Amino acid sequence: MRQAPQYGLITEYDPKPGVSISTLAYEYPPGFNVPQHSHGSGQVIYAIRGVMEIASGQGFWLIPPHFAIWIPARIAHNIRMPGAVSMRTLYLRPGLAPRLPVACTVLQVTPLLRELIVEAVRIGQLCRRNSLHCALRNLIISQLQCAAPVPSFVTLPGDQRALQVAQNVMGNLRSCVSFQALCEHAGASPRTIERIFRREVGLSFESWRRQFRLMKAIELLAGGRAVKEVAFEIGYRHPGAFVEVFRQTLGATPKAWAASLQKAD
């Protein structure tokens, strides 16, 4: 394992001439924060163990195992580890995967893609003149470009009062504190906070909270939690309401969606 780098624009880990993909492996302790930084190459950040919280601009992602996040070159981001994390990172030479999104995107990691990432990290660098490395590179790119995107993302408001309301919700989804009480605690009226959410996030507060609940549900379901337990954990009093919202958004019930992950394993 190499030591964590200094932060800012980092180019030393980008693929050197003759290298298609370079890699890094980190073992992070609980509570570790990687300050804001960017890279000159596109990144695939994947954790074989643990959950990552990644922020970029006003975007916020929860990344459990089974998922990776694609971060295009020069996109500033920071990472927090709520618990211990075994991270595996691929750095892709610019232009290597033109079909990958131009924005940060969460991707589902199939068992094959997981093993390809692990093997690439074991090798260290995939060189362009090595036929085995080229075959591995091509498989990785193919798997990344056809990976299913996952709606594990919310936008955070920039206004400090609305951001405080959002952070209070994110910190305790089971709380019964009313929207009005949250707004008063932040020093603004519900009408003001609602207007800020619609202007800065593009959603009503309630729609934003529902989206964050779904993102948290994806993390918990991927971790093996039962549907009923997940529903209560993210603030639904009636599991049926959670099941219906999940089905409308992801096209499958939580139980069927979680079973598809287990089947893939």
C-alpha positions as CSV (number, residue, x, y, z in Angstrom):
1,M,0.0,0.0,0.0
2,R,1.2,3.5,-0.8
3,Q,0.8,6.4,1.5
4,A,-2.1,8.8,0.9
5,P,-1.1,11.7,-1.4
6,Q,-1.1,15.4,-0.8
7,Y,-4.2,17.2,-1.9
8,G,-5.1,19.7,-4.6
9,L,-4.6,18.8,-8.3
10,I,-2.8,15.4,-8.1
11,T,-1.1,14.2,-11.3
12,E,1.6,11.9,-9.9
13,Y,-0.8,8.9,-9.8
14,D,-2.1,9.5,-13.4
15,P,-1.0,6.9,-16.0
16,K,2.5,7.6,-17.2
17,P,3.5,7.3,-20.9
18,G,3.0,3.7,-22.0
19,V,0.5,3.0,-19.2
20,S,-3.3,2.8,-19.8
21,I,-4.5,2.3,-16.2
22,S,-2.7,3.0,-13.0
23,T,-4.0,1.9,-9.6
24,L,-3.9,2.6,-5.9
25,A,-5.1,0.6,-2.8
26,Y,-5.8,2.3,0.6
27,E,-6.9,0.9,3.9
28,Y,-8.7,3.7,5.8
29,P,-9.7,3.7,9.4
30,P,-13.2,4.7,10.6
31,G,-13.8,8.5,10.5
32,F,-11.0,9.2,8.0
33,N,-11.5,12.2,5.7
34,V,-9.8,12.7,2.4
35,P,-9.8,16.5,1.8
36,Q,-10.9,18.0,-1.4
37,H,-8.7,17.2,-4.4
38,S,-8.8,16.3,-8.1
39,H,-6.8,14.2,-10.6
40,G,-5.6,14.7,-14.1
41,S,-7.2,11.4,-15.1
42,G,-10.6,9.8,-14.7
43,Q,-11.1,7.7,-11.6
44,V,-13.0,4.6,-10.7
45,I,-13.3,4.5,-6.9
46,Y,-14.4,1.2,-5.4
47,A,-14.4,-0.2,-1.9
48,I,-14.2,-4.0,-1.5
49,R,-15.2,-3.3,2.2
50,G,-17.0,-0.4,3.8
51,V,-19.1,2.5,2.8
52,M,-17.7,5.8,1.4
53,E,-19.4,9.2,1.5
54,I,-18.2,11.3,-1.5
55,A,-19.0,15.0,-2.1
56,S,-18.3,17.1,-5.2
57,G,-19.6,20.6,-5.4
58,Q,-23.2,20.4,-4.2
59,G,-23.4,16.6,-5.0
60,F,-23.3,13.9,-2.3
61,W,-23.1,10.2,-2.9
62,L,-23.2,7.1,-0.6
63,I,-21.1,4.3,-2.1
64,P,-21.5,0.8,-0.5
65,P,-19.8,-2.4,-1.7
66,H,-21.5,-3.6,-5.0
67,F,-21.1,0.0,-6.3
68,A,-18.3,2.2,-7.6
69,I,-18.2,5.9,-8.5
70,W,-16.8,7.3,-11.7
71,I,-15.2,10.7,-11.3
72,P,-14.1,12.4,-14.5
73,A,-10.7,14.1,-14.7
74,R,-10.2,17.4,-12.8
75,I,-13.5,17.1,-10.9
76,A,-12.7,18.2,-7.3
77,H,-14.1,15.9,-4.6
78,N,-13.6,14.8,-1.0
79,I,-14.2,11.4,0.6
80,R,-15.3,10.5,4.2
81,M,-15.2,7.0,5.6
82,P,-18.0,6.4,8.2
83,G,-16.4,3.1,9.0
84,A,-13.3,1.2,8.0
85,V,-12.8,1.1,4.2
86,S,-10.7,-1.0,1.9
87,M,-10.5,1.2,-1.2
88,R,-9.3,0.2,-4.7
89,T,-8.9,3.0,-7.2
90,L,-8.3,2.9,-11.0
91,Y,-6.9,5.9,-12.8
92,L,-7.8,5.9,-16.5
93,R,-5.7,7.6,-19.2
94,P,-7.7,10.5,-20.8
95,G,-9.7,9.3,-23.8
96,L,-9.5,5.7,-22.8
97,A,-13.3,5.3,-22.0
98,P,-15.1,8.0,-24.1
99,R,-18.5,6.4,-23.4
100,L,-18.3,6.9,-19.7
101,P,-20.4,9.9,-18.3
102,V,-19.0,13.4,-18.2
103,A,-20.3,13.8,-14.7
104,C,-19.8,11.8,-11.5
105,T,-21.9,8.7,-11.7
106,V,-22.5,5.7,-9.4
107,L,-22.1,2.4,-11.2
108,Q,-23.2,-1.1,-10.2
109,V,-20.2,-3.5,-9.9
110,T,-20.8,-7.0,-11.2
111,P,-18.8,-9.9,-9.8
112,L,-16.7,-9.9,-13.0
113,L,-15.9,-6.2,-12.7
114,R,-15.0,-6.6,-9.1
115,E,-12.5,-9.2,-9.9
116,L,-11.1,-7.2,-12.8
117,I,-10.6,-4.2,-10.5
118,V,-8.9,-6.3,-7.8
119,E,-6.6,-8.0,-10.4
120,A,-5.6,-4.6,-11.9
121,V,-4.8,-3.2,-8.5
122,R,-2.7,-6.4,-7.8
123,I,-0.7,-5.8,-11.0
124,G,-0.3,-2.1,-10.2
125,Q,-0.1,-0.7,-13.8
126,L,-1.6,-1.9,-17.0
127,C,1.0,-1.3,-19.7
128,R,0.0,-0.6,-23.4
129,R,2.7,-3.0,-24.8
130,N,1.8,-6.0,-22.6
131,S,-0.8,-8.2,-24.3
132,L,-2.2,-9.5,-21.1
133,H,-2.5,-6.0,-19.6
134,C,-4.3,-4.8,-22.8
135,A,-6.8,-7.7,-22.6
136,L,-7.5,-6.9,-18.9
137,R,-7.8,-3.1,-19.8
138,N,-10.3,-3.8,-22.6
139,L,-12.4,-6.0,-20.3
140,I,-12.4,-3.3,-17.6
141,I,-13.4,-0.6,-20.0
142,S,-16.2,-2.8,-21.6
143,Q,-17.6,-3.6,-18.1
144,L,-17.5,0.0,-17.0
145,Q,-19.2,1.4,-20.1
146,C,-22.1,-1.1,-19.8
147,A,-22.4,-0.9,-16.0
148,A,-25.8,0.1,-14.8
149,P,-26.0,3.6,-13.2
150,V,-27.5,3.7,-9.7
151,P,-29.5,6.7,-8.3
152,S,-27.4,7.0,-5.2
153,F,-27.1,10.8,-5.3
154,V,-28.5,14.0,-3.9
155,T,-27.8,17.7,-4.4
156,L,-27.1,19.7,-1.3
157,P,-28.3,23.4,-1.2
158,G,-25.6,26.1,-1.0
159,D,-27.6,28.4,1.3
160,Q,-26.3,27.7,4.9
161,R,-29.8,27.7,6.4
162,A,-31.1,25.2,3.9
163,L,-27.9,23.1,4.2
164,Q,-28.4,23.0,8.0
165,V,-31.9,21.6,7.5
166,A,-30.5,19.0,5.0
167,Q,-27.7,17.9,7.3
168,N,-30.1,17.5,10.2
169,V,-32.2,15.2,8.1
170,M,-29.2,13.3,6.8
171,G,-28.0,12.8,10.4
172,N,-31.2,11.4,11.7
173,L,-33.7,10.1,9.2
174,R,-35.7,8.4,12.0
175,S,-36.3,11.7,13.7
176,C,-40.0,12.9,14.1
177,V,-39.0,16.6,14.2
178,S,-41.3,18.5,12.0
179,F,-40.1,20.5,8.9
180,Q,-41.2,23.7,10.7
181,A,-39.1,22.9,13.7
182,L,-36.1,22.1,11.5
183,C,-36.5,25.5,9.7
184,E,-36.9,27.4,12.9
185,H,-33.7,25.8,14.3
186,A,-31.9,26.9,11.1
187,G,-33.2,30.5,11.5
188,A,-35.6,30.6,8.6
189,S,-39.3,30.1,7.8
190,P,-40.5,26.9,6.1
191,R,-41.6,29.0,3.2
192,T,-38.0,30.4,2.8
193,I,-36.4,27.0,3.1
194,E,-38.8,25.5,0.6
195,R,-38.1,28.3,-1.9
196,I,-34.3,27.8,-1.5
197,F,-34.6,24.0,-2.1
198,R,-36.6,24.5,-5.3
199,R,-34.2,27.2,-6.5
200,E,-30.9,25.5,-5.6
201,V,-31.7,21.8,-5.7
202,G,-34.5,21.8,-8.2
203,L,-36.8,19.8,-5.9
204,S,-39.2,20.5,-3.1
205,F,-37.8,19.7,0.4
206,E,-40.1,16.6,0.6
207,S,-38.9,15.3,-2.7
208,W,-35.3,15.9,-1.7
209,R,-35.8,14.0,1.6
210,R,-37.4,11.1,-0.3
211,Q,-34.5,10.9,-2.7
212,F,-32.0,10.9,0.2
213,R,-34.0,8.2,2.0
214,L,-33.8,6.0,-1.2
215,M,-30.1,6.6,-1.4
216,K,-29.7,5.4,2.2
217,A,-32.0,2.5,1.6
218,I,-29.7,1.4,-1.3
219,E,-26.8,1.4,1.1
220,L,-28.6,-0.6,3.8
221,L,-30.2,-3.1,1.4
222,A,-26.8,-3.7,-0.2
223,G,-25.4,-4.4,3.3
224,G,-28.0,-7.2,3.8
225,R,-30.5,-5.4,6.0
226,A,-34.2,-6.6,5.9
227,V,-36.7,-4.5,4.1
228,K,-38.9,-3.8,7.1
229,E,-35.8,-2.8,9.1
230,V,-34.6,-0.5,6.3
231,A,-38.0,1.2,6.1
232,F,-38.0,2.1,9.8
233,E,-34.3,3.1,9.7
234,I,-34.9,5.7,7.0
235,G,-38.0,7.2,8.6
236,Y,-41.0,5.3,7.1
237,R,-43.7,4.4,9.7
238,H,-45.3,1.9,7.2
239,P,-43.0,-0.4,5.2
240,G,-45.6,-0.6,2.4
241,A,-45.1,3.1,1.7
242,F,-41.4,2.6,1.4
243,V,-41.8,-0.4,-0.9
244,E,-44.0,1.5,-3.2
245,V,-41.7,4.5,-3.5
246,F,-38.7,2.2,-4.1
247,R,-40.6,0.3,-6.8
248,Q,-41.7,3.4,-8.6
249,T,-38.1,4.8,-8.6
250,L,-36.0,1.7,-9.3
251,G,-38.6,-0.5,-11.1
252,A,-38.4,-3.3,-8.6
253,T,-39.4,-3.9,-5.0
254,P,-36.6,-3.6,-2.4
255,K,-36.7,-7.4,-1.8
256,A,-36.4,-8.2,-5.5
257,W,-33.7,-5.6,-5.9
258,A,-31.6,-6.9,-3.0
259,A,-32.1,-10.5,-4.2
260,S,-30.7,-9.5,-7.6
261,L,-27.5,-8.3,-5.9
262,Q,-27.2,-11.6,-3.9
263,K,-27.9,-13.6,-7.1
264,A,-25.1,-11.7,-8.8
265,D,-22.7,-12.7,-6.1
